[in-house]
Amino acid sequence: MYRNILVPIAYERGHDAKAELNAARQLASPGAKITLLHVMDPVPFFAVDYMPEGYRDDLVQAIRADLQRQADTLQNGEVAVVEGDPAREIQQWADGHGVDCIVLATHRSDTSLYGSTAARVVRYAHCTVHLLR
């Protein structure tokens, strides 16, 4: 059982995080903290001038609200939204916050066993990683 679980949530068409949340619940020790993390891709430099003012703030607010709705179904659920490379940010968050388990869904875009983010997290994480397919 784990005391500090990180569940990265990707917003992709057709993806539902129920499996990740259920796995985190099952792996959690009594009183465990479960953090739902979304990593936003940076807006490409060439596109910044074409984005409506306040777009990023509105998007972060909407994502936080949705994550909080999901976190409210957990005993000690928390939320975080960061920007950057998903694999790197997941690893840095886990290292910086004493995470002892990452519950991560795989998102394959090719014929590999799991996607590139999951592969990098598994390879470099300093804690247990549970992959869900």
Residue frames as a rotation matrix with the C-alpha (Angstrom) as fourth column:
MET 1
0.583 0.812 0.000 0.00
0.812 -0.583 0.000 0.00
0.000 0.000 -1.000 0.00
TYR 2
-0.422 -0.735 0.530 1.16
0.770 -0.600 -0.219 3.50
0.479 0.316 0.819 -0.81
ARG 3
-0.085 0.315 -0.945 0.88
0.847 -0.476 -0.235 6.77
-0.524 -0.821 -0.226 1.12
ASN 4
0.001 0.000 -1.000 1.47
-0.258 -0.966 -0.001 9.35
-0.966 0.258 -0.001 -1.61
ILE 5
-0.155 0.076 0.985 0.12
0.761 0.645 0.070 8.48
-0.630 0.760 -0.158 -5.05
LEU 6
-0.477 -0.036 -0.878 0.38
-0.431 -0.861 0.270 10.56
-0.766 0.508 0.395 -8.21
VAL 7
-0.005 0.550 0.835 -2.18
0.703 0.596 -0.388 10.04
-0.711 0.585 -0.389 -10.97
PRO 8
-0.821 -0.274 -0.500 -1.33
-0.152 -0.740 0.655 11.93
-0.550 0.614 0.566 -14.16
ILE 9
0.149 0.943 0.297 -4.51
0.461 0.200 -0.865 12.71
-0.875 0.266 -0.405 -16.10
ALA 10
-0.922 -0.387 0.025 -4.35
0.175 -0.358 0.917 13.25
-0.346 0.850 0.398 -19.86
TYR 11
0.066 0.946 -0.318 -7.23
-0.210 -0.298 -0.931 14.99
-0.975 0.128 0.179 -21.58
GLU 12
-0.927 -0.306 -0.215 -7.63
-0.291 0.229 0.929 13.04
-0.235 0.924 -0.302 -24.79
ARG 13
-0.173 0.900 -0.400 -10.69
-0.956 -0.056 0.288 12.34
0.236 0.432 0.870 -26.85
GLY 14
0.443 0.523 -0.729 -12.47
-0.400 0.842 0.361 9.28
0.802 0.132 0.582 -25.49
HIS 15
-0.513 -0.676 -0.530 -10.21
0.215 0.496 -0.841 8.83
0.831 -0.545 -0.109 -22.46
ASP 16
0.631 0.689 0.357 -11.86
-0.308 -0.199 0.930 8.30
0.712 -0.697 0.087 -19.09
ALA 17
-0.345 -0.886 0.309 -9.73
-0.605 -0.042 -0.795 8.30
0.717 -0.462 -0.522 -15.93
LYS 18
0.617 0.668 0.415 -11.99
-0.746 0.330 0.578 5.93
0.250 -0.667 0.702 -13.96
ALA 19
0.770 -0.361 -0.526 -9.51
0.298 0.933 -0.203 3.04
0.564 -0.001 0.826 -14.25
GLU 20
-0.286 -0.932 0.221 -6.64
0.218 -0.288 -0.933 5.16
0.933 -0.219 0.286 -12.92
LEU 21
-0.203 0.279 0.939 -8.73
-0.817 -0.577 -0.006 6.48
0.540 -0.768 0.345 -10.04
ASN 22
0.841 0.540 -0.022 -9.94
-0.458 0.735 0.500 2.99
0.286 -0.411 0.866 -9.13
ALA 23
0.422 -0.775 -0.470 -6.38
0.492 0.631 -0.599 1.63
0.761 0.021 0.648 -9.21
ALA 24
-0.470 -0.603 0.645 -5.19
-0.182 -0.648 -0.739 4.50
0.864 -0.465 0.195 -7.00
ARG 25
0.286 0.660 0.695 -7.97
-0.882 -0.102 0.460 3.80
0.374 -0.745 0.553 -4.50
GLN 26
0.936 0.109 -0.336 -7.01
-0.036 0.976 0.215 0.11
0.351 -0.189 0.917 -4.35
LEU 27
0.176 -0.967 -0.182 -3.30
0.578 0.251 -0.777 0.88
0.797 0.031 0.603 -3.93
ALA 28
-0.074 -0.182 0.981 -3.78
-0.402 -0.894 -0.196 3.58
0.913 -0.409 -0.007 -1.30
SER 29
-0.725 -0.162 -0.670 -3.06
0.567 0.413 -0.713 3.04
0.392 -0.896 -0.208 2.37
PRO 30
0.416 0.847 -0.330 -5.65
0.896 -0.322 0.305 4.41
0.152 -0.423 -0.893 4.79
GLY 31
0.647 -0.072 -0.759 -5.25
0.306 -0.887 0.345 8.19
-0.698 -0.455 -0.552 4.81
ALA 32
-0.297 -0.816 0.497 -3.09
0.816 0.054 0.575 8.23
-0.496 0.576 0.650 1.68
LYS 33
0.055 0.210 -0.976 -2.83
-0.304 -0.928 -0.217 11.38
-0.951 0.308 0.013 -0.41
ILE 34
-0.065 -0.021 0.998 -3.74
0.869 0.490 0.067 11.02
-0.490 0.871 -0.014 -4.09
THR 35
-0.186 -0.092 -0.978 -2.78
-0.184 -0.975 0.127 13.88
-0.965 0.203 0.164 -6.39
LEU 36
0.502 0.375 0.779 -4.34
0.742 0.275 -0.611 14.24
-0.444 0.885 -0.140 -9.83
LEU 37
-0.180 -0.708 -0.683 -1.85
0.023 -0.697 0.716 15.99
-0.983 0.113 0.142 -12.11
HIS 38
0.775 0.307 0.552 -2.36
0.560 0.072 -0.826 17.37
-0.294 0.949 -0.116 -15.59
VAL 39
-0.297 -0.904 -0.307 0.63
0.386 -0.407 0.828 18.49
-0.873 0.127 0.470 -17.63
MET 40
0.793 0.579 -0.187 -0.23
0.130 -0.462 -0.878 21.09
-0.595 0.672 -0.441 -20.24
ASP 41
0.093 -0.730 0.677 1.82
0.993 0.122 -0.004 21.36
-0.079 0.672 0.736 -23.38
PRO 42
-0.390 -0.270 -0.880 3.36
0.258 -0.950 0.177 24.79
-0.884 -0.158 0.440 -23.86
VAL 43
0.794 0.607 -0.031 1.74
0.192 -0.298 -0.935 26.90
-0.577 0.737 -0.353 -26.57
PRO 44
0.132 -0.781 0.611 4.10
0.982 0.186 0.025 26.94
-0.133 0.597 0.791 -29.55
PHE 45
-0.488 -0.455 -0.745 5.89
0.443 -0.864 0.238 30.25
-0.752 -0.214 0.623 -29.96
PHE 46
-0.985 0.057 0.166 4.43
0.131 -0.388 0.912 30.83
0.116 0.920 0.375 -33.43
ALA 47
-0.284 0.958 -0.042 0.87
0.637 0.221 0.739 30.42
0.717 0.183 -0.673 -32.12
VAL 48
-0.518 0.050 -0.854 1.01
0.810 -0.293 -0.508 32.69
-0.275 -0.955 0.112 -29.05
ASP 49
-0.925 0.096 -0.367 -0.03
-0.150 -0.981 0.122 35.82
-0.349 0.168 0.922 -30.95
TYR 50
-0.653 0.700 -0.289 -3.10
-0.315 0.096 0.944 34.05
0.689 0.708 0.157 -32.37
MET 51
-0.496 0.454 -0.740 -4.49
0.767 0.629 -0.128 32.90
0.407 -0.631 -0.661 -29.03
PRO 52
0.380 0.696 0.609 -7.29
0.212 -0.706 0.676 34.96
0.900 -0.128 -0.416 -27.46
GLU 53
-0.489 -0.540 0.685 -6.31
-0.491 -0.479 -0.728 36.94
0.721 -0.693 -0.031 -24.38
GLY 54
-0.187 0.359 0.914 -6.92
-0.962 0.124 -0.245 34.97
-0.201 -0.925 0.323 -21.20
TYR 55
0.414 0.363 -0.835 -7.18
-0.656 0.755 0.003 31.70
0.631 0.546 0.550 -23.12
ARG 56
-0.376 -0.677 -0.632 -4.54
-0.024 0.689 -0.724 29.92
0.926 -0.257 -0.275 -21.05
ASP 57
-0.890 0.060 0.451 -5.96
-0.453 -0.218 -0.865 31.10
0.047 -0.974 0.221 -17.70
ASP 58
0.092 0.996 0.003 -9.47
-0.993 0.092 -0.074 30.00
-0.074 0.004 0.997 -18.69
LEU 59
0.325 -0.034 -0.945 -8.17
-0.422 0.889 -0.177 26.60
0.846 0.456 0.275 -19.80
VAL 60
-0.738 -0.641 -0.211 -6.20
-0.049 0.363 -0.930 26.07
0.673 -0.676 -0.300 -16.57
GLN 61
-0.641 0.573 0.510 -9.26
-0.744 -0.303 -0.595 27.04
-0.186 -0.762 0.621 -14.54
ALA 62
0.390 0.825 -0.409 -11.47
-0.895 0.444 0.043 24.58
0.217 0.349 0.911 -16.45
ILE 63
0.024 -0.468 -0.883 -8.94
-0.145 0.873 -0.467 21.77
0.989 0.139 -0.047 -16.07
ARG 64
-0.901 -0.366 0.234 -8.53
-0.249 -0.007 -0.968 22.45
0.356 -0.931 -0.085 -12.35
ALA 65
-0.234 0.905 0.355 -12.30
-0.955 -0.145 -0.260 22.40
-0.184 -0.400 0.898 -11.89
ASP 66
0.536 0.426 -0.729 -12.61
-0.625 0.781 -0.004 19.06
0.568 0.457 0.685 -13.67
LEU 67
-0.353 -0.743 -0.568 -9.69
-0.005 0.609 -0.794 17.56
0.936 -0.277 -0.218 -11.76
GLN 68
-0.835 0.065 0.546 -11.19
-0.542 -0.265 -0.797 18.79
0.093 -0.962 0.257 -8.49
ARG 69
0.244 0.968 -0.059 -14.51
-0.963 0.249 0.100 17.16
0.112 0.033 0.993 -9.36
GLN 70
0.449 -0.158 -0.880 -12.64
-0.164 0.953 -0.255 13.87
0.879 0.258 0.402 -9.78
ALA 71
-0.641 -0.766 -0.046 -10.47
-0.039 0.093 -0.995 14.43
0.767 -0.636 -0.090 -6.70
ASP 72
-0.372 0.590 0.717 -13.59
-0.915 -0.362 -0.176 14.99
0.155 -0.722 0.675 -4.61
THR 73
0.666 0.598 -0.445 -14.40
-0.545 0.798 0.257 11.30
0.509 0.071 0.858 -5.13
LEU 74
0.020 -0.772 -0.635 -11.17
0.311 0.609 -0.730 10.38
0.950 -0.183 0.252 -3.32
GLN 75
0.578 0.199 -0.792 -10.56
0.800 0.053 0.597 10.38
0.161 -0.979 -0.128 0.41
ASN 76
0.339 -0.543 -0.769 -7.55
0.281 -0.721 0.633 12.76
-0.898 -0.430 -0.092 0.31
GLY 77
0.293 -0.150 0.944 -7.58
0.953 0.121 -0.276 13.97
-0.073 0.981 0.179 -3.28
GLU 78
0.114 -0.330 -0.937 -5.59
0.086 -0.936 0.341 16.96
-0.990 -0.119 -0.079 -4.45
VAL 79
0.779 0.156 0.607 -5.07
0.606 0.061 -0.793 18.54
-0.161 0.986 -0.047 -7.86
ALA 80
-0.005 -0.783 -0.622 -2.20
0.039 -0.621 0.783 20.19
-0.999 -0.020 0.034 -9.72
VAL 81
0.881 0.163 0.445 -1.76
0.451 -0.004 -0.892 21.62
-0.144 0.987 -0.077 -13.19
VAL 82
0.106 -0.909 -0.404 1.73
0.018 -0.404 0.915 22.28
-0.994 -0.104 -0.026 -14.57
GLU 83
0.911 0.134 -0.390 3.18
-0.359 -0.205 -0.910 23.09
-0.202 0.970 -0.139 -17.97
GLY 84
-0.074 -0.991 -0.113 5.98
-0.885 0.013 0.465 21.35
-0.459 0.135 -0.878 -19.82
ASP 85
-0.420 -0.181 -0.889 7.06
-0.644 0.750 0.151 17.99
0.640 0.636 -0.432 -21.17
PRO 86
0.575 0.810 0.115 4.68
-0.629 0.349 0.695 15.40
0.523 -0.472 0.710 -19.66
ALA 87
0.596 -0.368 -0.713 7.24
0.457 0.886 -0.076 12.70
0.660 -0.281 0.697 -18.77
ARG 88
-0.493 -0.856 0.156 9.70
0.398 -0.382 -0.834 15.19
0.773 -0.349 0.529 -17.30
GLU 89
-0.362 0.420 0.832 7.04
-0.670 -0.738 0.081 17.05
0.649 -0.528 0.548 -15.32
ILE 90
0.735 0.622 -0.271 5.54
-0.302 0.658 0.690 13.83
0.607 -0.425 0.671 -13.94
GLN 91
0.263 -0.734 -0.626 8.97
0.699 0.592 -0.400 12.69
0.665 -0.333 0.669 -12.77
GLN 92
-0.671 -0.553 0.495 9.85
0.123 -0.740 -0.661 16.08
0.732 -0.383 0.564 -11.27
TRP 93
0.097 0.788 0.608 6.51
-0.734 -0.356 0.578 16.29
0.672 -0.503 0.544 -9.48
ALA 94
0.798 0.207 -0.566 6.96
0.104 0.878 0.467 12.81
0.594 -0.431 0.679 -8.04
ASP 95
-0.088 -0.931 -0.354 10.53
0.742 0.175 -0.647 13.52
0.664 -0.320 0.676 -6.92
GLY 96
-0.703 -0.256 0.663 9.68
-0.046 -0.915 -0.402 16.92
0.710 -0.313 0.631 -5.47
HIS 97
-0.034 0.808 0.588 6.61
-0.871 -0.312 0.379 15.81
0.490 -0.500 0.714 -3.54
GLY 98
-0.647 -0.356 0.674 7.71
-0.710 0.604 -0.363 12.49
-0.278 -0.713 -0.644 -2.04
VAL 99
0.414 0.826 -0.382 5.47
-0.908 0.401 -0.117 10.37
0.057 0.396 0.917 -4.25
ASP 100
-0.417 -0.564 0.712 5.86
-0.604 0.758 0.246 6.63
-0.679 -0.327 -0.657 -3.62
CYS 101
-0.410 0.299 0.862 3.64
0.606 0.795 0.013 5.42
-0.681 0.528 -0.507 -6.49
ILE 102
-0.611 0.265 -0.746 2.62
-0.650 -0.706 0.281 6.74
-0.452 0.657 0.604 -9.91
VAL 103
-0.150 0.648 0.747 -0.55
0.459 0.715 -0.528 5.31
-0.876 0.264 -0.405 -11.48
LEU 104
-0.429 -0.190 -0.883 -0.34
-0.570 -0.701 0.428 5.99
-0.700 0.687 0.193 -15.19
ALA 105
0.620 0.641 0.453 -2.51
0.076 0.525 -0.848 5.02
-0.781 0.560 0.277 -18.14
THR 106
-0.549 -0.786 0.285 -0.69
0.361 0.084 0.929 4.13
-0.754 0.613 0.237 -21.32
HIS 107
0.573 0.645 -0.505 -1.56
-0.208 -0.482 -0.851 6.05
-0.793 0.593 -0.142 -24.45
ARG 108
-0.306 -0.695 0.651 -0.25
0.470 0.484 0.738 4.26
-0.828 0.532 0.179 -27.49
SER 109
0.392 0.392 -0.832 -0.09
-0.548 -0.627 -0.554 6.03
-0.739 0.673 -0.031 -30.80
ASP 110
-0.108 -0.465 -0.879 1.75
-0.947 0.318 -0.052 3.21
0.304 0.826 -0.474 -32.58
THR 111
0.554 0.339 -0.760 2.29
-0.263 0.938 0.227 -0.52
0.789 0.074 0.609 -32.20
SER 112
-0.593 -0.802 0.073 4.53
-0.292 0.130 -0.947 -0.29
0.750 -0.584 -0.312 -29.12
LEU 113
-0.451 0.393 -0.801 3.47
0.751 0.653 -0.103 -1.76
0.482 -0.648 -0.589 -25.81
TYR 114
0.428 0.575 -0.697 2.86
0.819 -0.573 0.030 1.68
-0.382 -0.583 -0.717 -24.34
GLY 115
0.873 0.065 0.484 3.33
0.344 -0.786 -0.514 5.31
0.346 0.615 -0.708 -25.29
SER 116
0.032 -0.963 0.268 6.46
0.408 -0.232 -0.883 7.41
0.912 0.137 0.386 -25.09
THR 117
0.066 0.029 0.997 5.44
-0.724 -0.686 0.068 9.27
0.686 -0.727 -0.025 -21.92
ALA 118
0.897 0.304 0.319 4.77
-0.441 0.642 0.628 6.04
-0.014 -0.704 0.710 -20.04
ALA 119
0.700 -0.688 -0.190 8.02
0.527 0.678 -0.512 4.53
0.481 0.258 0.838 -21.33
ARG 120
-0.156 -0.789 0.594 10.05
0.030 -0.605 -0.796 7.50
0.987 -0.106 0.118 -20.06
VAL 121
0.307 0.319 0.897 8.28
-0.856 -0.319 0.407 7.60
0.416 -0.892 0.175 -16.70
VAL 122
0.997 0.070 -0.027 8.83
-0.055 0.925 0.375 3.88
0.051 -0.372 0.927 -16.15
ARG 123
0.469 -0.882 -0.039 12.46
0.561 0.332 -0.759 4.15
0.683 0.334 0.650 -17.13
TYR 124
-0.395 -0.756 0.522 13.40
0.192 -0.624 -0.758 7.15
0.898 -0.199 0.392 -14.99
ALA 125
0.515 0.657 0.550 10.98
-0.415 -0.370 0.831 7.27
0.750 -0.657 0.082 -12.05
HIS 126
-0.638 -0.754 0.154 12.45
-0.433 0.185 -0.882 6.84
0.637 -0.630 -0.444 -8.58
CYS 127
-0.464 0.570 0.678 9.29
-0.700 0.234 -0.675 5.21
-0.543 -0.788 0.290 -7.25
THR 128
-0.584 0.363 0.726 6.88
0.434 0.896 -0.100 2.44
-0.687 0.257 -0.680 -8.14
VAL 129
-0.616 0.444 -0.651 4.96
-0.747 -0.591 0.303 2.94
-0.250 0.673 0.696 -11.38
HIS 130
-0.378 0.610 0.696 1.71
0.325 0.792 -0.517 1.09
-0.867 0.030 -0.498 -12.09
LEU 131
-0.873 0.078 -0.481 0.77
-0.465 -0.424 0.777 1.14
-0.144 0.902 0.407 -15.76
LEU 132
-0.111 0.905 0.410 -2.80
0.063 0.418 -0.906 0.61
-0.992 -0.075 -0.104 -16.92
ARG 133
-0.978 -0.207 0.027 -3.56
0.025 0.012 1.000 -0.41
-0.207 0.978 -0.007 -20.47
